Amino acid sequence: MVITLETAARILGKFNITFTAEGVRSLVQKGLLKTVPRHNSHIIRGSRYNYGIDLESLVAMLRKKSISDSDIKEALDM
């Protein structure tokens, strides 16, 4: 599944990791998050970036930071 950088920033903000799309971009550059190219998806149509964030890589990064699955699920259910 793909989410926008802005959505990823909101999720990561709940855990005080980063609060902006630029912060998410830096995590991508560090190799902590994986990107998915934009293929005119309705999910990332409203984003100003031409790629989205792979949700599985986001969840994996949160788990590596010892965040519980229940907290992750709660953040994803926004």
N, C-alpha and C positions, 0 to 999 in steps of 0.2 A: 504494500500500500504506500501511497505517496502523500506527503503533507507539504504545505507551503513553508517557506522559511519563517514567515511571520507566525504561523501556528506553532512551529517548532520553538520559536523564541518564547511564546506564551507558556508552552509546556515546561521548557527549561527554566523559565522565570519562577515557576512555582517551587522549584528546588534551589533557587538562588545560584544557578550556574551561569546563565546569561539572559539578558532581557531584550536584546535587539537582534534584528536580522543580520546585522554586521557581525555580531558576536557568534551567531550560528555559522556564518561564512568562515570565520576564523577557525571554528571547530572542524569544518569541512577541510580547510587547508592543512590542519594538523593531522588529518586522517582519522579523526574520531567519529565522523558522520559520513555516510555515503550519499551521493546525489543520484538523482534519476532524471534523465533528460525530459524536457517538456514536450509532450506530443499532443498539444491542444486539449489537454485534459480539463474537464470542468472543475476539477479540484484545485488546480493551480492557475486557472484563468485569471483570477483577480490579483495574482502576485506580480510584483515588478521584476521578478527574476525569471530567467528562462530555464530553470530547473527546480526540482523539488527535493525534499529530503526523504530518504527511505526510512519508513517507520520502524522497521526491524533493527536498523543500525542505531536509531535513537533509543529504542528500548534496551538494546545490548549495552550501549554506553551508560544508561542510567543504572542498569544492573551491576556494571563494573564499579560504579560509585556507591555500591551497597544500598541502593534504594529498593525498598520492598516492592514486590509485585502488586500488592494491594494499593500502595501509594501511586505507582505508575498507572494502574488501571483507573484510579480516581482522577488523575491528571488528564488522562486521555479521554475520559468521558465528559469533559468540560461541557 
